[in-house]
Amino acid sequence: MNQLRWRKSSFSEPGSDTCVEIAGSSTSGPHLRESTDPATVITTSRPALRALLVAVKRGQFADGAR
């Protein structure tokens, strides 16, 4: 996993060390990690990541959303 190129979320606050990072791989699915815990990496599938991003954009994880 050390050879992955991690990209910081564009929604992260400027100058903040707390963010979600993503890396692609030609041999496995996308990888996600929290910048404050870079040793913990989640590997998922492209369809699952796409579904997560759609749900986030719709506000399904906002406070009070069900």
N, C-alpha and C positions, 0 to 999 in steps of 0.2 A: 504494500500500500504506500510505501514511501515514494514511489516513482509517480504517483498521481499528481496532476496539476489541480490544486484546489482553487475554487473561485468563491469569493465572498458574495453573499446576497446583496443585491442592489438596494434592498430595503433596510440594510443595516445603518445605524446611525453613524455619521462621519466621526472618526476618532474612537469609536467604540470597539472593544475587544470581544464583545458578545455578539455573535452572529452565527447564522447557519451557513455552512460551506458545502459545495457540491463538486464532485469530480467525475468525469466520464472515464470509461475504460472500453477498449476494443474487445476484451475477452470476457467481461462480465457486465452486469447492469450498472446503473448510476450509484454513486456512493455519497452518503450524507454524513456530516458530523457537526457537532457544536464546537465552536472555536475555543471555548473554555475547557473542553475535554477532547482534544484531538486524537487521543488513543482509541476512543470509542467510535467505531465507524459502522454505519448501517448500509448494507447493500440491498438494493431493491430492483424491481423490473421497471422498464420504461413506462408500461401502461399503469402500474401502481403509482409511480411518481407523477404521471400526468393527472391521474384521478385526485391525488392529494393536492396538487397545485390548483386544479379547478375548484375543489372544495374550499381551499383557502381564499381564492379570489372571490368566491361567492359569499364569504363571511361565515361559513358554517362552523368555524372554530372561535368566532368572536364571543366575548362575554355575553351570556344570556341566550345565545343561539342554541337551537335544538335540532 
